[in-house]
Amino acid sequence: MPTLLVERLEDGVIVLTLNRPKQQNAMNHELAVSIASAFREISSDPTARCVVLRGSGKHFCSGADLTEAANGDWYSQTR
């Protein structure tokens, strides 16, 4: 299951949905890389006018996934 869902609506609206609802959409390496990649792609799209960032389930984003962060500095690997 993808950690980031990308939906292109009419009039240049793009919806990015954090898709880790069981983990309260906590940010892990895979999700951070997916978001960075999506924004790089969107920034070169002349038809993009608006980006909506949302979370699936009940939570937007609970922050960093501490179980993964405890195993190494994943944030620096996404830059």
Backbone torsions as a table, in degrees:
resi	resn	phi	psi	omega
1	MET	NA	129.7	-179.1
2	PRO	-67.5	144.5	-179.9
3	THR	-83.5	-14.8	178.0
4	LEU	-133.9	126.0	176.2
5	LEU	-101.8	134.9	180.0
6	VAL	-118.6	123.5	-179.7
7	GLU	-126.8	127.2	178.6
8	ARG	-102.4	118.1	179.4
9	LEU	-99.7	-176.0	179.0
10	GLU	-71.0	164.1	174.5
11	ASP	59.6	29.2	174.4
12	GLY	77.6	17.5	178.5
13	VAL	-89.7	129.9	179.7
14	ILE	-122.3	128.4	179.6
15	VAL	-109.1	121.7	174.7
16	LEU	-105.6	123.7	-178.1
17	THR	-116.8	118.8	173.7
18	LEU	-65.8	127.0	-170.0
19	ASN	-122.7	60.1	173.8
20	ARG	-133.1	59.4	-172.5
21	PRO	-61.6	-32.3	180.0
22	LYS	-68.0	-24.7	178.1
23	GLN	-102.7	19.1	-177.1
24	GLN	54.9	35.2	178.9
25	ASN	56.8	32.9	177.5
26	ALA	-61.2	140.7	-176.7
27	MET	-77.2	120.5	173.2
28	ASN	-118.6	179.4	-176.7
29	HIS	-57.7	-48.1	-178.1
30	GLU	-59.5	-44.8	-179.6
31	LEU	-66.6	-42.6	179.2
32	ALA	-61.4	-42.5	178.6
33	VAL	-65.3	-41.2	179.6
34	SER	-63.9	-41.4	179.0
35	ILE	-65.7	-46.3	179.7
36	ALA	-60.2	-42.7	179.0
37	SER	-63.4	-44.0	180.0
38	ALA	-62.0	-43.3	-179.9
39	PHE	-68.8	-34.1	174.5
40	ARG	-62.1	-45.1	179.8
41	GLU	-64.4	-44.6	-178.5
42	ILE	-64.2	-38.0	-177.3
43	SER	-64.2	-22.5	178.5
44	SER	-99.3	7.2	-179.7
45	ASP	-98.0	107.9	-178.0
46	PRO	-67.5	-15.0	179.9
47	THR	-88.2	-11.1	-179.2
48	ALA	-73.9	128.0	-179.4
49	ARG	-118.3	-26.3	-174.9
50	CYS	-153.9	139.6	175.8
51	VAL	-120.3	127.8	175.6
52	VAL	-107.1	124.5	178.3
53	LEU	-109.3	122.9	-176.9
54	ARG	-141.6	168.6	178.1
55	GLY	-113.4	147.0	175.6
56	SER	-82.1	154.0	-179.5
57	GLY	78.4	-152.5	-174.2
58	LYS	-83.6	-16.4	-171.7
59	HIS	-120.1	146.9	174.7
60	PHE	-75.0	-65.8	179.3
61	CYS	-163.3	125.4	-177.3
62	SER	-85.7	0.9	-179.9
63	GLY	109.7	-152.7	-178.6
64	ALA	-73.9	144.7	174.4
65	ASP	-76.9	100.9	-173.0
66	LEU	-67.2	-27.0	178.2
67	THR	-66.0	-38.5	178.0
68	GLU	-78.3	-38.9	-179.0
69	ALA	-63.8	-30.3	179.9
70	ALA	-66.8	-21.6	-178.3
71	ASN	-89.0	-0.4	-179.6
72	GLY	156.4	170.2	-178.1
73	ASP	-87.7	80.8	-176.6
74	TRP	-71.0	-26.5	-177.0
75	TYR	-62.9	-44.2	-178.0
76	SER	-66.1	-23.5	179.6
77	GLN	-75.4	-16.2	-176.5
78	THR	-91.0	-10.2	-173.4
79	ARG	-82.0	NA	NA
